[in-house]
């Protein structure tokens, strides 16, 4: 188990909110700490959106609490009915994420009616606001997230694992159970990549000169993820139609193996070129690594004509394998073009720290 940045920021936000609450002589600083837990977010942009929503939710909870106590009282049944009203209002205003904090505000204000109630409600409301703003400050200042690093590392590790299994699949040298288990893990990794991409997309640049670079990077990372998905789709088809591969003639099987080997090598080179670990190749080198998709397709057409009347199901499955490989190859080539274009505008501007992020 690793101690992540969000865990540390949550702890810091709680300490800061409790400290400010005590500094301002709040009678119940614990509510500031509770509010900080609700308000902490993984990105600065989400924290900004969250603070707006949490303030709205806090106001709703406080208003319903004050109105309920002044009109009816603070009986336990009244508190329950007021909670239902708060939930309904939040749902109507599409503030589902703030329901928890709204209810905390409601209960904290309605728990007593002694003394000057309006003053008491104002103190509780202010105390919770301290927690919300403390969480925002912590998210803004402490340990700003580096989702680009997490995104690239996750893409690179996932792609490397997919490529390893593809290479073994074309040679029929793998454990069927382990591959099936790993495919499920790889699908989960793809979902994590989508989450990291969304978080990286939400990160805001403070300088306008960085906006074009960030926009181009977003296009590349989106295509890196898409290419990884195509690679996983190819792996799944190679695994699912393993028996069909065994029945193919040696010439077609050799063509598939050569095509896939060239393809995954090209994919590996493109990933390394993006972060500058290998130089951008010359136009002559680009021609040498060009994948011969037409040759593979011609082999399949010849095979289809020869065996078309025998086993249509087998031909249909083989067609899916060939189509998946060709589609994967086209995505890699397009990714190569995007990265070459990126480096022509931004040389040596991709820095990825060599760390493991979970």
ABEGO torsion letter per residue (X at the ends): XBBBAAAAAAAAAAAAAAAAAAAAGBABAAAAAAAAAAABBABAAAAAAAAAAAAAAAAAAAAAAAAAAAAAEABAAAAAAAAAAAAAAAAAAGAAAAAAAAAAAAAAAAABABEBAAAAAAAAAAAAAAAAAAAAAAAAABGBBBAAAAAAAAAAAAAAAAAAAAAAAAAGBBBAAAAAAAAAAAAAAAAAAAAAAAAAAABBBABAAAAAAAAAAAAAAAAAAAAAAAAAAAAAAAAAAAAAAAABBAAAAAAAAAAAAAAAAAAAAAAAAAAGABBBBBAAAAAAABBBAAAAAAAAAAAAAAAAAABAAAAAAAAAAAAAAAAAAAAAAAAAAAAAAAAAABBGABBBBBBBBX
